[in-house]
């Protein structure tokens, strides 16, 4: 029987539906890469527990597909997979709604100082003027990367009475009554808020750095629900201190482990400590897209894609 290996804990729908497709499902959550006999499997289901590199793929000579329960594919050697004719599947359709909601929720929390105000009230502090908020209405929100996640965030902004503009290097013709298609330079000239919705690759590593920030005409707010290494934290710290970046919503951090399970473990860099202490920053532990609903939806999306492979 065709074997499929699941190496991360995922929705039970995978085991149920894969078995119905006549696959033998093996679940292995603790074994290291060296302990797995990769040649046994035609399919692999994973999140981010370990990188699937060329060394692993060279052993997996019978592998037909890799299904990543998520959107990003930076932990998979795509070139090596293509060379071996291994289909690489992702599920951005399954968690894009959750990412859009998270981005909007973080932004509104920041604008209305909800986290700070909540903590103060719990301590008996009743500071109204100090917690006077900002309104999203009338502001220009710039979205960089207009794929599943960027377009989902744009959809959530409808009804907020703000202007939505977007830039995507690899996409054209998506402008509509809801979103204006701009160049990067135009977006940097006009945006009050910039939200990142890019994959992590060589082209996007440290996309937001000192030069990017200096190229923005306005002081702006930054949202990152994509990947931590899109933003150089030192540059973000400097911009928060100077006021060039007025505030930041960060679901992801440069110092996350590649598995996304923990923060940097060998001490805490000064720039990270600054973010942890700043009331101009809203943080969450890489949970945009990590809802109860999206867990099932991502499973459904990937199972449909696997079924279409007709293995």
Secondary structure, DSSP 4 states (H G I P E B T S, - for coil): -EEEEE-S---THHHHHHHHTTEEEEE-SS--GGGS-GGG-SEEEESSSS-B-HHHHHH-TT--EEEESSS--TTB-HHHHHHTT-EEE--HHHHHHHHHHHHHHHHHHHHTTHHHHHHHHHTT---SGGG-----TT-EEEEE--SHHHHHHHHHTTTS--EEEEE-TT--S---SS-EE--HHHHHHH-SEEEE----STTTTT-BSHHHHHT-SS-EEEEE-S-GGGB-HHHHHHHHHHTSEEEEEESS-TTB-TTSSSB--S---HHHHHHHH-TTEEE-SS-TT--HHHHHHHHHHHHHHHHHT--
